[in-house]
């Protein structure tokens, strides 16, 4: 049942958001009578909000003089997904300083090492596989790779279990009821696990142990454990553990995109041949330009992040709409990535649109946020995501397989979503 505000008579659309999922933004525009609208006012979570999309909307939304992130993300989402004290809710100098931790953890050298580890894992898994649940296998592959890469020192059984728990956070954080409760349980368990890792890292003789080593040689766990805030203080153990998770958990969450990669290869078999030929020509499953373009198009077309919130720092106008100080503004991620007003043939799956381009320079391509990853709120792990997706696409294109159509379906009313059947691949060669 929707809430109607007595004073304004405007319906609160919070329940609609939970019900409609990824179709919510289009439904809002449809109710406003303008599917091409750049800005639509609505009531959400008890207050006024503005839904925006498009290139100009991205520039506006990522202007940190106009918007803050503190208090923008609903607690019911923030608590399981990001954790208390995470970088996602920080602003200004505090945010920029904390962001350096993530930039140091995702240097090109570190990303390359992680992608190569995933490449080896996929080669090992696929060498003997007769059937493969792509999502479940990806959770295991990415989990083993990132937890080893981060320097956690966990054994194989611990790694498998932890990867599944971190994946459970992402699986259920946006789904009311039992999935959300499971996500919160996984969050609490993972908070305790990560806090313990930080404590142990800080008690090793010689901590912080960075003397005489370049930043790229320091394990990610030690990097997080040794990070100091702008006042020169170590993060408390809980917050440091939260930020460690905010490096490893999103990497495991790329498994959701991996499932969509299998779906895209199934639906566009000409790209199986192209990626297979690219691997043969280059003699490598890592870093192929066509595989990277394929990864970008999967990120553009298939749903992951639906929208992102911020709060206005001051009263302003945009798109013919007044915005109050403190009001939520919602950037429509999926609607911007598939905007018929700005993309040529947006409904077509066409990785060629990204060939020869630096996707980060395309302002209205924002599957992991927009703006500057160094100075703003764009995800610093985007290169990790693209690298893992590209190598996964190359490996899955390297073998012949069949898949049950029923395992390819996904629910646009569930956030986050993925092909619920895995999908499961039956290898034929």
Order of alpha helices (4+ residues) and beta strands (2+ residues): beta-beta-alpha-alpha-beta-beta-alpha-beta-alpha-alpha-alpha-beta-alpha-alpha-alpha-alpha-alpha-alpha-alpha-beta-beta-beta-beta-alpha-alpha-beta-beta
